């Protein structure tokens, strides 16, 4: 499963978790052959639930493409702001999010468990949508 390949430090979501999310009318998948994003749009707010790119296809613009398409879909569905959370030690994701206009709006201390290194903070980011 692509999500498992993309998330080696965090617990990957299982098929039932995806099925339950996708069964709701508010969740939408943005997919490409080697990656996908899952967003939830409720009223005028959107949340990027996950974005996954196969490790062999990273650093080629796929993550940015998925993020931009996710923002466009959220806007199309009436959202004015997009939120997400990211592990503080995920330098690649943080670079992507900051380069696309996201700013930190919150913190969840010790949110992610990491084997051998202790817990890692979750940063809450958001950005207005066009």
C-alpha positions, 0 to 999 in steps of 0.5 A: 500500500502506498501510504505504508511505503510513504510513512515509515516513521509514523504509523501508516493508516490501514485500509479500514481507516481509509474506507471509513474516511472515504465513506463520508461525503466530506472527504476527497482523494486527489490521486496520481500514479505514485502519490495521493492526497486526502482532504476533508472539506466542511463548510468553509474550512478544509483539512489536508488529512494526508499526502503520500508520495512513494519514496522512489518518486520524491523530490520530483514535484509530485508532492507539490502538484498534489498539494496545489490540486488539493488546494484547488479542490478545497477552493472549488468546494467552498473552503477559504482556508486549508489546515494540516498538521506535520511532524516537526522533524519532517523537513521535506514536508515543512519545506513544501508547506512553507514554500506554498504559503503555509504558516504555523498556527499551533503546536501539539507537543509530543504528538508523534511517537518515534522509536528510539528518539522519543516523541516529536511535536506536531506543528499545525499549519494553515493558509488562506485559499484563493 
